[in-house]
Amino acid sequence: MKKNKFKFIDLFAGIGGFHQAMEQLGGECVFASEIDKYAIETYKENYNIDSNFNIRDIDEKDIPKHDVLCAGFPCQAFSKAGKRQGMSETRGTLFFEIERILKYHKTKYIILENVRNLVSHDGGNTWRTIYTHLKDLGYRLTKEPIIISPHQLGIPQLRERVVILGVYDPINKDKTIEVNLGGLKSKDENTVYDIITPEKVNSKYYISKYENMVLTAWDEFYKGIKEETIGFPIWAVYFNGFTKKEDLPKWKKDFIEKNVLLYKNNKEFIDKWLIKYNHLKSFAPTHKKMEWQAGNSIESLWDGIIQFRPSGIRIKKPTSFPALVAMVQIPIIGKYKRRLTVEEAAKLQSFPSNFKPNKNDQQAYKQFGNAVNVEVIKTLAELLLSNHGFDIITEKTKILVSITVGIQTSKSAYENYLGEKEKLDFSIKSSKRKSDAYKHWVSSVFNLLYSISEKKEFFDTREWLKIKKFTDVKYNIEGKNIKLYDLIMGYRHDYSHPNRIPKRETVILESVINDSVLVELQQKLTDLLELALKNCDIYELATASVKSERNRVYIEKMVNGLGKTKNSKKFKNNIKLKEGSDILTAMLSDLCLGDEVIDEAKLKFLETKYDELKLIIQDNDYIEMMKQEKNGLEILDALNEFLADDSDDNLEERYVAFIKRLHEILKITPVLSN
C-alpha cells in the first residue's frame, strides 16, 4: 500500500520555501541547513527548527534518515567539468555536498532548484556534469531539466527556474521519468491584481513626492508623443544626439539615433515638456531614462508595473511582476502609487498568510527574493511523489473533498425544499415546513459560497470572478441596497451582523431572492467545483465521499439528537449552547474525510470552544435524545472522553482518537485516511 507521510531534509534552506511545499504535502522536516543568520532567525521563528548548520561541516552520517532531499543550491562551475573523474570532478562545490549525502543515504527522491542559467552555464558543462553524476549515483531523471515559472501556474511572477527531479532506482536509472504539467498559462493569462491588496496599506509603501513628480512627467511624455509603442529606451539627454568625441558602442549609437528621430517627430511637444520640467535638472541621472515595455496594452504609466532601475524607469503591463530576486528595485503598482508590500511579496512566492516574515523589511524582501516559489515546488513534488510510491493528500484535496460534501448538502436541501413546496396546502404547519426548508437551503448555499470564497486560490480565477460578479448584484431591502453575498451572509450569520435582515427575514428574502437566483448560484458553484476537481485529478476521490451511503450515515445517527433539541427555546436563548451545537455539527464533517482533514487552524478553534462543547454533552435534553439513537451512548462516551482533559498539550492526539473512535462506532470508512 502506498503511504502519505514522508521525511525530508532542507538544504540551503533560506526561509523554508521547500519546507512549506513539503509540509503541505504531508512531509516532516528532520534536518535543515542554512548559513545566513537572518534567514536562520526567520526559519526558527516559523518552524521551530534550528537550521544553523553549514552543510560543509556536517558529516553525512549525522544527517537523519529521510525520504526526500530538497536543495536550492547555488550555481557553480566545475573545474574539471565533463572529464568523468567521479566526485573529484565536483569537489569544492556545494553540489558535492548534495552528492556525498545522496551517496551515503541513497535518498529515494531528490528535488533540486536552480536559476534558469544553469542549463547554459559554462557552455552547458554544469548541467551535463550534474546530470551525469546523479545518474551515476543511481537516479532516474527527466530527459531534460524542467524549466518553469510561477506565472505558468497562475501566480503573476515571471521567474524562470530549473527544477531537477529524481528517483533512486539504480536498476532503471537509464529510464527517464515523465512529468506532465498539463495546460500551463501564458503571461497574458495572469494579472497582478490577483495578489494585490486594494485597501490602504502602511504609508511606508507609498511613493514619495519626488517619485510621483518624476513618474507624472514620464506619464505626460508617453501620452503626448505620437508613437503608441516604443521599442527602445528613451534617453532624454540624447534627444539632440551625441558628440563625435564620445566613443560609444554601435548598439548605443543605434539607440541614440532612434531617440533623435523620436525627438524630431515630436519636437513641439517635447520642447514644451522639457521646459515644464526645467529640462529634468532635478531628476537623478537614471530617472532621465524611460523604458516602455508595455507595448500598446496600457494607455498610461499609472496602469502598469513600474521599477526604478539603474537602466532607467521601466514600465511593464500589469499581467505579471518581474522576478523577485534581490528585490533592490521593488516593483511599484501604478494604479495604487505604492510599492509591493512584504505580505504581497510573500503571496508572489506562494507563502501562506500565517508565515511570519523577518521584521526588517529589506531582509524580508531579500529573503522572499531568494526563496523558491512554494507552489512551483509543491506542484512538481506532488507529481514526483504521487507517481513514484506515495499517495499525497494535499490541503487542496482535503478542501475540495470537503466542499464536495457541501455541494451534496445544498442539492439535498434544494430537493427537500421542492418537496415541501409541492405539498403546500396553505395550512400554517405546511407553510412553516416550507419556510424551514427554504432556510436550510439558503444556509447550505451560503456555507458553500463562503467555503469557496475563503479558498478561492484553489479555483480558476476567471470562473470565480464570474460568480463574484453574480453575487455582487445589489437588492433593495427596505430602502437598503445589499449585495446578494452580504444578504445571504447577513441572513445566515450572527445576530449582530450589519446586514442582518429584520424579523420578517424569510418573507423578505424569499420575495427578493427567488428560487431561480439561488438555483443559478448553486449551479455556478457546482460547475466551479467540478472544474477544480477535474483539473487536480481527484474527481473520483471527492465524488466517492458523497456517493457512499455508509459515509453519510453519521448525518442521521449523530446530528439527529442534536437537531431535535437545537430548535428548543433553551438553545435559542443560550447563544453559547447554540454555538456549541454548531461547533459539534461542524466537527462531524471530519467523519467522512478522516483524520487527514485536521489542521492547526481547527485545533486552535477547538481550544477556544471547550466550554461551549461541554454545555452540549451536559444538556439533559440532548442526552435523552442521544440515548434513543442507535450507538448514542457510545457516542456520548467518546465525546466525554475527548472533552475530559482541558489541557492543550495533547489536543490533536485526543481529537484524532475521537474521530477514529466514531469511525469504529458508526462503521464509517473515511475517504481520506492514513
C-alpha positions as MATLAB code, in Angstrom:
seq = 'MKKNKFKFIDLFAGIGGFHQAMEQLGGECVFASEIDKYAIETYKENYNIDSNFNIRDIDEKDIPKHDVLCAGFPCQAFSKAGKRQGMSETRGTLFFEIERILKYHKTKYIILENVRNLVSHDGGNTWRTIYTHLKDLGYRLTKEPIIISPHQLGIPQLRERVVILGVYDPINKDKTIEVNLGGLKSKDENTVYDIITPEKVNSKYYISKYENMVLTAWDEFYKGIKEETIGFPIWAVYFNGFTKKEDLPKWKKDFIEKNVLLYKNNKEFIDKWLIKYNHLKSFAPTHKKMEWQAGNSIESLWDGIIQFRPSGIRIKKPTSFPALVAMVQIPIIGKYKRRLTVEEAAKLQSFPSNFKPNKNDQQAYKQFGNAVNVEVIKTLAELLLSNHGFDIITEKTKILVSITVGIQTSKSAYENYLGEKEKLDFSIKSSKRKSDAYKHWVSSVFNLLYSISEKKEFFDTREWLKIKKFTDVKYNIEGKNIKLYDLIMGYRHDYSHPNRIPKRETVILESVINDSVLVELQQKLTDLLELALKNCDIYELATASVKSERNRVYIEKMVNGLGKTKNSKKFKNNIKLKEGSDILTAMLSDLCLGDEVIDEAKLKFLETKYDELKLIIQDNDYIEMMKQEKNGLEILDALNEFLADDSDDNLEERYVAFIKRLHEILKITPVLSN';
ca = [
       0.000    0.000    0.000;
       1.207    3.491   -0.775;
       1.946    5.824    2.124;
       1.281    9.524    2.520;
       3.743   10.508    5.244;
       7.397   11.152    4.473;
      10.512   12.788    5.911;
      12.607   15.393    4.150;
      15.784   17.413    4.619;
      16.001   21.068    3.620;
      19.463   22.109    2.384;
      20.395   25.741    1.641;
      17.053   26.220    3.368;
      16.701   30.001    3.341;
      13.320   30.808    4.894;
      11.790   27.460    4.007;
      10.159   27.576    0.580;
      10.852   23.855    0.246;
       9.707   23.335    3.831;
       6.331   24.944    3.109;
       5.794   22.835   -0.019;
       6.794   19.540    1.602;
       4.819   20.169    4.778;
       1.689   20.935    2.757;
       2.124   17.537    1.088;
       2.343   15.763    4.446;
       6.117   15.802    4.927;
       8.076   16.167    8.164;
      11.363   18.096    8.196;
      14.113   16.173   10.037;
      17.094   18.408    9.178;
      17.687   21.897    7.763;
      20.881   23.696    6.822;
      21.482   27.437    6.263;
      24.338   29.897    6.856;
      22.637   33.315    6.580;
      21.974   34.456   10.145;
      18.821   36.412    9.263;
      17.330   33.526    7.299;
      18.170   31.206   10.210;
      16.170   33.505   12.521;
      13.148   33.519   10.186;
      13.296   29.726    9.770;
      13.388   29.215   13.542;
      10.502   31.667   14.051;
       8.258   29.816   11.602;
       9.129   26.146   12.048;
      10.824   25.988   15.468;
      13.761   24.228   13.801;
      17.377   25.350   14.141;
      18.843   25.477   10.629;
      22.157   26.973   11.797;
      24.370   24.322   10.200;
      26.959   24.800    7.482;
      26.474   21.769    5.260;
      30.231   21.630    4.606;
      30.778   20.919    8.324;
      28.145   18.185    8.686;
      29.088   14.527    8.426;
      26.566   12.809    6.161;
      26.282   10.007    8.734;
      24.875   12.517   11.241;
      22.001   13.528    8.971;
      18.777   11.679    9.924;
      17.209    9.147    7.574;
      14.891   10.804    5.100;
      12.790   10.129    2.014;
      13.278   13.412    0.143;
      16.303   15.669   -0.265;
      15.407   19.271   -1.132;
      18.035   21.800   -2.129;
      18.099   25.176   -3.839;
      21.862   25.085   -4.333;
      23.991   27.890   -5.858;
      25.144   27.590   -9.463;
      28.918   26.989   -9.587;
      31.267   25.920  -12.368;
      33.093   22.613  -12.036;
      36.831   22.918  -12.571;
      37.100   19.605  -14.416;
      33.605   19.559  -15.911;
      32.947   16.806  -18.429;
      36.070   14.783  -17.648;
      34.192   11.966  -15.843;
      36.527   11.908  -12.833;
      33.881   10.893  -10.317;
      33.273   13.045   -7.236;
      36.707   14.681   -7.538;
      35.192   16.494  -10.513;
      32.714   18.337   -8.266;
      34.805   18.591   -5.086;
      34.804   22.084   -3.619;
      31.357   22.950   -4.949;
      28.126   22.902   -2.999;
      26.695   20.312   -5.368;
      29.424   17.997   -3.991;
      27.781   18.314   -0.541;
      24.491   17.087   -2.019;
      26.297   14.315   -3.832;
      28.008   12.884   -0.761;
      24.722   12.857    1.205;
      22.959   11.024   -1.638;
      25.802    8.535   -1.949;
      25.577    7.614    1.737;
      21.795    7.758    2.300;
      20.608    6.644   -1.151;
      17.732    9.084   -0.645;
      14.639    7.919   -2.530;
      13.640   11.313   -4.016;
      15.546   14.466   -4.937;
      14.108   17.901   -5.714;
      16.739   20.467   -6.659;
      16.146   24.056   -7.772;
      18.447   26.487   -9.523;
      18.493   29.569  -11.729;
      17.478   29.371  -15.397;
      21.101   29.936  -16.368;
      22.108   26.522  -15.001;
      21.278   24.916  -18.339;
      23.641   27.151  -20.342;
      26.169   27.831  -17.575;
      29.794   27.160  -18.565;
      28.721   26.226  -22.078;
      26.309   23.595  -20.774;
      29.025   21.737  -18.836;
      27.499   22.487  -15.437;
      24.162   20.845  -16.306;
      25.814   17.878  -18.070;
      28.056   17.235  -15.066;
      25.146   17.346  -12.598;
      23.040   15.077  -14.826;
      25.843   12.538  -15.260;
      26.757   12.441  -11.572;
      23.174   11.935  -10.422;
      22.711    9.090  -12.900;
      25.992    7.522  -11.739;
      24.552    7.578   -8.196;
      21.546    5.550   -9.424;
      18.917    8.236  -10.044;
      16.292    8.262  -12.753;
      15.806   11.802  -14.050;
      13.705   13.696  -16.543;
      15.202   13.708  -20.041;
      15.652   17.478  -19.928;
      15.767   19.824  -16.937;
      12.340   21.239  -16.096;
      12.199   24.985  -16.753;
       9.172   26.526  -15.090;
       7.922   29.933  -13.957;
       5.207   30.737  -11.360;
       3.146   32.579  -13.989;
       2.579   29.247  -15.752;
       0.686   28.114  -12.641;
      -1.362   31.311  -12.397;
       0.930   33.113   -9.935;
       1.701   36.528  -11.506;
       5.502   36.458  -11.424;
       7.950   35.919  -14.304;
      10.628   33.810  -12.642;
      12.041   31.001  -14.756;
      13.865   28.398  -12.705;
      15.355   24.980  -13.352;
      13.970   22.148  -11.218;
      15.661   18.737  -11.184;
      13.514   15.797  -10.102;
      14.945   12.347   -9.450;
      14.025    8.906   -8.093;
      16.620    6.499   -6.710;
      16.251    3.445   -8.926;
      19.698    2.087   -9.907;
      18.312   -0.798  -11.972;
      16.241    1.561  -14.139;
      18.460    4.639  -13.970;
      18.644    4.862  -17.765;
      14.857    5.153  -17.997;
      13.633    8.727  -17.840;
      10.815    9.839  -15.575;
       7.876   11.682  -17.100;
       6.355   14.828  -15.606;
       3.113   16.044  -17.178;
       2.232   19.543  -16.023;
      -0.882   19.786  -18.178;
      -2.114   23.122  -19.531;
       0.276   25.859  -18.416;
      -0.776   29.505  -18.514;
       0.767   32.237  -20.643;
       1.919   35.610  -19.281;
      -1.205   37.292  -20.590;
      -3.454   34.880  -18.674;
      -2.196   36.363  -15.408;
      -2.995   39.589  -13.603;
      -1.021   41.173  -10.776;
      -4.264   42.227   -9.120;
      -4.845   38.610   -8.033;
      -2.346   39.156   -5.226;
      -2.648   42.906   -4.660;
      -4.484   44.288   -1.646;
      -6.858   47.026   -2.909;
      -7.256   48.525    0.567;
      -4.983   51.138    2.089;
      -1.646   49.790    3.341;
       1.078   51.160    5.606;
       2.178   54.644    4.480;
       5.814   53.493    4.164;
       4.945   51.651    0.928;
       3.630   54.702   -0.962;
       5.877   56.551   -3.409;
       7.495   59.883   -2.430;
       6.539   63.307   -3.751;
       9.702   63.284   -5.853;
       8.898   59.855   -7.329;
       5.340   60.955   -8.028;
       6.652   64.050   -9.858;
       9.105   62.023  -11.968;
       6.509   59.393  -12.890;
       3.870   62.048  -13.658;
       6.354   63.702  -16.027;
       7.028   60.454  -17.898;
       3.310   59.652  -17.987;
       2.704   63.014  -19.673;
       5.575   62.292  -22.051;
       4.114   58.956  -23.166;
       0.629   60.409  -23.591;
       1.978   63.413  -25.509;
       4.104   61.714  -28.172;
       2.597   60.352  -31.380;
       4.049   56.842  -31.073;
       1.889   54.235  -29.277;
       4.640   51.636  -28.971;
       8.283   52.313  -28.236;
      10.788   49.564  -28.966;
      13.859   51.228  -27.474;
      14.832   53.050  -24.250;
      14.134   56.783  -24.068;
      17.247   58.783  -23.090;
      16.299   62.439  -22.663;
      19.950   63.580  -22.532;
      20.442   62.316  -26.088;
      17.459   63.985  -27.785;
      19.977   66.210  -29.580;
      22.350   63.354  -30.445;
      25.920   62.881  -29.228;
      29.257   64.498  -29.917;
      31.893   62.894  -32.091;
      34.206   62.900  -29.082;
      32.068   60.278  -27.366;
      33.412   56.817  -28.127;
      30.250   54.730  -27.966;
      29.500   51.122  -28.957;
      27.346   50.602  -32.046;
      24.268   49.367  -30.128;
      24.257   52.554  -28.062;
      24.671   54.772  -31.150;
      21.677   52.981  -32.716;
      19.521   53.737  -29.654;
      20.616   57.381  -29.651;
      19.712   57.756  -33.331;
      16.235   56.405  -32.545;
      15.909   58.929  -29.695;
      16.890   61.768  -32.059;
      14.259   60.637  -34.580;
      11.610   60.415  -31.815;
      12.509   63.956  -30.733;
      12.233   65.311  -34.292;
       8.822   63.652  -34.780;
       7.516   65.200  -31.534;
       9.706   68.328  -31.245;
       6.958   70.829  -30.410;
       5.517   68.689  -27.613;
       8.877   67.538  -26.183;
      10.280   71.085  -26.067;
       7.261   72.239  -24.024;
       7.585   69.146  -21.830;
      11.285   69.819  -21.163;
      10.562   73.469  -20.288;
       7.735   72.429  -17.934;
      10.098   70.136  -16.033;
      13.120   72.504  -16.180;
      14.969   70.231  -18.609;
      14.860   67.477  -15.945;
      17.561   69.214  -13.888;
      16.030   67.972  -10.638;
      15.893   64.377  -11.935;
      18.517   61.845  -10.888;
      20.601   60.726  -13.926;
      18.919   57.301  -14.164;
      15.485   58.933  -13.916;
      16.115   60.806  -17.176;
      15.730   57.438  -18.895;
      12.493   55.555  -19.512;
      11.954   52.002  -20.773;
       8.405   51.462  -22.037;
       7.922   47.677  -22.185;
       4.119   47.581  -22.125;
       3.520   47.839  -25.886;
       0.126   49.391  -26.519;
      -1.618   47.295  -23.841;
      -1.997   50.252  -21.464;
      -2.676   53.957  -22.058;
      -0.973   55.390  -19.006;
       2.157   54.723  -16.982;
      -0.129   54.528  -13.932;
      -1.835   51.463  -15.409;
       1.405   49.495  -15.412;
       4.008   47.962  -13.127;
       6.920   50.345  -12.588;
      10.508   49.887  -11.439;
      13.232   52.453  -10.773;
      16.230   50.618  -12.245;
      19.862   51.591  -12.947;
      18.988   51.445  -16.659;
      16.035   53.796  -16.223;
      12.373   53.808  -15.232;
      10.844   50.617  -16.583;
       7.107   50.211  -17.245;
       5.506   46.831  -17.920;
       1.909   45.745  -18.424;
       0.186   44.515  -15.216;
      -0.012   40.826  -16.127;
       2.955   39.602  -14.085;
       5.614   41.046  -11.822;
       9.286   40.735  -12.753;
      11.205   38.086  -10.825;
      11.611   38.760   -7.127;
      15.362   38.376   -6.891;
      17.416   40.575   -4.612;
      14.413   42.921   -4.510;
      16.626   46.006   -4.865;
      14.110   47.550   -7.243;
      10.822   46.777   -5.513;
       8.004   46.970   -8.097;
       5.524   49.841   -7.916;
       1.851   49.194   -8.650;
       0.973   52.232  -10.742;
      -2.749   52.037  -10.011;
      -2.133   52.443   -6.259;
       1.075   54.546   -6.440;
       2.841   52.288   -3.989;
       5.388   49.529   -3.815;
       4.682   45.853   -3.383;
       4.236   45.162    0.335;
       6.142   42.444    2.199;
       2.895   40.494    2.535;
       2.299   40.705   -1.222;
       5.879   39.584   -1.876;
       5.048   36.546    0.275;
       1.973   35.861   -1.874;
       4.076   36.109   -5.047;
       6.251   33.338   -3.658;
       3.148   31.391   -2.551;
       3.913   31.560    1.172;
       0.783   31.224    3.337;
      -0.777   34.177    5.123;
       0.304   32.870    8.550;
       4.006   32.963    7.589;
       5.982   35.366    9.788;
       8.398   37.410    7.637;
      11.556   38.976    9.004;
      10.725   42.142   10.941;
      13.228   44.120    8.844;
      11.513   44.898    5.520;
      14.734   44.885    3.487;
      15.678   41.487    4.893;
      12.146   40.208    4.276;
      12.216   41.329    0.617;
      15.663   39.794    0.172;
      14.583   36.523    1.760;
      11.444   36.177   -0.361;
      13.511   37.071   -3.422;
      15.975   34.271   -2.649;
      13.295   31.706   -1.775;
      11.918   29.028   -4.061;
       8.302   29.512   -5.090;
       6.258   27.259   -2.819;
       3.516   26.431   -5.337;
       6.011   25.577   -8.093;
       7.881   23.150   -5.835;
       4.679   21.700   -4.379;
       3.193   21.076   -7.831;
       6.291   19.281   -9.104;
       6.896   17.404   -5.843;
       3.315   16.156   -5.821;
       3.718   14.814   -9.356;
       7.035   13.160   -8.468;
       5.893   11.553   -5.223;
       2.399   10.508   -6.303;
       3.760    8.849   -9.467;
       6.520    7.003   -7.629;
       5.235    5.447   -4.424;
       3.255    7.971   -2.358;
      -0.420    8.814   -2.078;
      -0.212   12.557   -1.479;
      -3.230   14.050    0.243;
      -2.786   17.781   -0.161;
      -4.572   20.598    1.591;
      -6.246   21.302   -1.724;
      -7.541   17.730   -1.883;
      -8.929   17.977    1.647;
     -10.667   21.266    0.961;
     -12.163   20.203   -2.364;
     -13.427   16.917   -0.942;
     -14.973   18.804    1.968;
     -16.635   21.318   -0.386;
     -17.963   18.422   -2.466;
     -19.867   17.280    0.618;
     -21.225   20.838    0.814;
     -22.440   20.631   -2.798;
     -24.320   17.441   -1.977;
     -25.838   19.065    1.112;
     -27.101   22.086   -0.850;
     -28.564   19.828   -3.546;
     -30.349   17.717   -0.926;
     -31.654   20.867    0.774;
     -32.995   22.102   -2.560;
     -34.743   18.798   -3.281;
     -36.270   18.878    0.197;
     -37.455   22.456   -0.370;
     -39.093   21.480   -3.667;
     -40.821   18.580   -1.938;
     -42.237   20.821    0.782;
     -43.239   23.394   -1.809;
     -45.249   20.823   -3.763;
     -47.001   19.652   -0.584;
     -48.022   23.211    0.369;
     -51.731   23.257    1.289;
     -51.859   26.794    2.765;
     -52.031   25.454    6.309;
     -49.812   27.134    8.886;
     -47.982   23.874    9.589;
     -47.247   23.223    5.912;
     -46.156   26.818    5.370;
     -43.735   26.539    8.281;
     -42.261   23.348    6.811;
     -41.684   25.132    3.530;
     -40.147   28.128    5.321;
     -37.805   25.892    7.335;
     -36.803   24.009    4.182;
     -36.064   27.327    2.479;
     -33.928   28.452    5.411;
     -31.983   25.205    5.272;
     -31.409   25.609    1.545;
     -30.237   29.232    1.875;
     -27.922   28.232    4.732;
     -26.367   25.383    2.767;
     -25.787   27.577   -0.302;
     -24.262   30.240    1.946;
     -21.902   27.705    3.560;
     -20.859   26.543    0.117;
     -20.296   30.076   -1.187;
     -18.395   31.039    1.953;
     -16.165   27.926    1.826;
     -15.263   28.534   -1.806;
     -14.642   32.260   -1.343;
     -12.348   31.528    1.613;
     -10.322   29.119   -0.550;
     -10.639   30.853   -3.912;
      -6.942   30.251   -4.660;
      -7.887   26.624   -5.410;
     -10.254   27.659   -8.181;
     -10.000   29.135  -11.661;
      -9.675   32.906  -11.156;
     -11.817   33.887  -14.134;
     -14.607   31.479  -13.244;
     -14.585   32.709   -9.639;
     -14.829   36.328  -10.826;
     -17.985   35.407  -12.765;
     -19.547   34.125   -9.531;
     -18.366   37.208   -7.649;
     -19.985   39.433  -10.264;
     -23.226   37.473   -9.834;
     -23.146   37.746   -6.029;
     -22.225   41.453   -6.146;
     -25.655   42.311   -7.615;
     -27.480   44.563   -5.127;
     -31.033   44.093   -3.860;
     -33.144   46.788   -2.245;
     -34.175   45.606    1.228;
     -36.421   48.116    2.954;
     -34.504   51.039    1.466;
     -31.064   49.475    1.981;
     -29.029   48.255   -1.035;
     -27.329   44.986   -0.101;
     -25.228   42.687   -2.275;
     -26.545   39.148   -2.731;
     -23.452   37.772   -0.956;
     -23.915   40.073    2.036;
     -27.651   39.457    2.037;
     -27.192   35.713    2.387;
     -24.386   36.212    4.907;
     -26.483   38.599    6.976;
     -29.393   36.181    6.864;
     -27.240   33.237    7.897;
     -24.730   34.895   10.213;
     -24.676   36.151   13.779;
     -27.455   38.365   15.071;
     -25.014   41.263   15.304;
     -24.103   41.154   11.605;
     -24.586   44.618    9.986;
     -26.607   43.130    7.126;
     -28.852   41.071    9.352;
     -32.413   41.258    7.985;
     -35.280   42.160   10.351;
     -37.658   39.650   11.947;
     -39.625   39.103    8.770;
     -36.356   37.889    7.230;
     -37.618   34.761    5.471;
     -40.565   36.526    3.830;
     -38.320   39.382    2.697;
     -35.589   37.057    1.500;
     -37.983   34.883   -0.493;
     -39.553   37.944   -2.089;
     -36.283   39.349   -3.447;
     -34.146   36.227   -3.964;
     -36.419   33.945   -5.883;
     -35.803   30.271   -6.479;
     -34.158   30.825   -9.858;
     -31.458   33.088   -8.347;
     -30.436   30.518   -5.752;
     -30.624   27.674   -8.264;
     -28.359   29.585  -10.637;
     -25.886   30.382   -7.864;
     -25.877   26.772   -6.679;
     -25.217   25.573  -10.239;
     -22.393   28.085  -10.762;
     -20.724   26.890   -7.559;
     -21.165   23.263   -8.596;
     -19.633   23.913  -12.021;
     -16.697   25.763  -10.454;
     -16.008   22.892   -8.062;
     -16.229   20.211  -10.734;
     -13.783   22.163  -12.892;
     -11.329   22.373   -9.976;
     -11.714   18.678   -9.159;
     -11.072   17.562  -12.713;
      -8.040   19.813  -13.003;
      -6.404   18.311   -9.926;
      -7.236   14.685  -10.724;
      -9.179   13.916   -7.548;
     -12.646   13.927   -9.038;
     -13.271   10.260   -8.279;
     -11.948   10.598   -4.735;
     -14.138   13.605   -3.999;
     -17.336   12.286   -5.537;
     -16.873    8.980   -3.720;
     -17.278   10.805   -0.419;
     -20.807   11.889   -1.251;
     -21.919    8.789   -3.125;
     -21.275    6.437   -0.224;
     -24.341    5.949    1.973;
     -22.156    4.483    4.678;
     -20.090    7.668    4.811;
     -23.231    9.798    5.181;
     -24.866    7.704    7.859;
     -23.410    9.947   10.555;
     -25.792   12.708    9.468;
     -28.747   10.649   10.690;
     -27.076    8.975   13.635;
     -25.194   11.748   15.302;
     -26.784   15.022   14.266;
     -30.274   13.664   14.817;
     -30.249   14.060   18.587;
     -28.663   17.459   18.204;
     -31.184   18.608   15.604;
     -34.159   17.636   17.750;
     -33.011   19.858   20.570;
     -31.444   22.801   18.755;
     -34.780   24.432   17.985;
     -35.883   24.464   21.625;
     -36.202   27.770   23.473;
     -33.291   26.764   25.655;
     -30.964   26.691   22.648;
     -32.338   29.894   21.151;
     -31.951   31.766   24.419;
     -28.464   30.475   25.169;
     -26.025   31.618   22.494;
     -23.170   29.532   23.948;
     -25.313   26.407   23.852;
     -26.261   27.143   20.258;
     -22.605   27.811   19.391;
     -21.606   24.502   20.928;
     -24.145   22.624   18.839;
     -22.929   24.349   15.659;
     -19.316   23.512   16.509;
     -20.154   19.889   17.152;
     -22.037   19.671   13.850;
     -19.025   21.175   12.050;
     -16.713   18.650   13.716;
     -18.777   15.822   12.300;
     -17.743   16.711    8.761;
     -14.387   15.168    9.633;
     -16.006   11.780    9.862;
     -16.306   11.152    6.145;
     -12.980   12.833    5.407;
     -10.881   11.100    8.056;
      -8.230   12.414   10.427;
      -6.197   13.823    7.492;
      -8.503   16.840    7.470;
      -7.305   18.017   10.883;
      -5.188   21.158   10.684;
      -3.691   23.743   13.020;
      -6.492   26.240   12.466;
      -9.134   23.707   13.524;
      -7.196   22.773   16.651;
      -6.793   26.417   17.677;
     -10.510   26.878   17.118;
     -11.342   23.906   19.338;
      -9.042   25.201   22.076;
     -11.220   28.290   22.434;
     -14.557   26.442   22.326;
     -14.243   23.874   25.092;
     -16.841   25.466   27.351;
     -19.446   25.626   24.586;
     -18.911   21.978   23.640;
     -19.184   20.864   27.264;
     -22.562   22.593   27.569;
     -23.887   20.256   24.870;
     -22.822   16.983   26.475;
     -24.152   18.181   29.840;
     -27.579   19.124   28.461;
     -30.241   16.684   29.711;
     -32.445   17.070   26.609;
     -29.551   16.228   24.324;
     -28.508   13.264   26.480;
     -32.058   11.872   26.437;
     -32.281   12.240   22.676;
     -28.930   10.528   22.165;
     -29.999    7.626   24.362;
     -32.788    6.933   21.886;
     -30.352    6.794   18.972;
     -28.553    3.628   17.950;
     -24.982    3.804   19.316;
     -25.974    7.031   21.088;
     -24.460    6.123   24.457;
     -21.185    5.041   22.849;
     -21.042    8.353   21.010;
     -21.649   10.271   24.252;
     -18.867    8.288   25.945;
     -16.485    9.171   23.096;
     -17.426   12.857   23.377;
     -16.983   12.844   27.161;
     -13.588   11.194   26.841;
     -12.471   13.767   24.277;
     -13.603   16.712   26.431;
     -12.469   15.296   29.777;
      -8.945   16.730   29.516;
      -8.742   20.537   29.465;
      -5.042   20.685   28.581;
      -3.917   21.823   25.140;
      -0.789   19.652   25.101;
      -2.319   16.566   23.509;
      -5.374   18.126   21.833;
      -4.506   16.860   18.346;
      -3.868   13.340   19.622;
      -7.187   13.286   21.512;
      -9.130   14.712   18.569;
      -7.691   12.133   16.166;
      -8.593    9.406   18.675;
     -12.130   10.811   18.928;
     -12.647   10.800   15.158;
     -11.222    7.283   14.833;
     -13.451    6.056   17.672;
     -16.508    7.404   15.867;
     -15.374    5.583   12.722;
     -15.451    2.351   14.718;
     -18.808    3.058   16.380;
     -20.579    4.103   13.194;
     -18.666    1.704   10.925;
     -17.599    4.544    8.636;
     -14.796    4.233    6.106;
     -13.251    7.697    5.721;
     -12.370    8.908    2.223;
      -9.092   10.424    3.394;
      -7.209    8.175    5.750;
      -3.689    7.096    6.575;
];
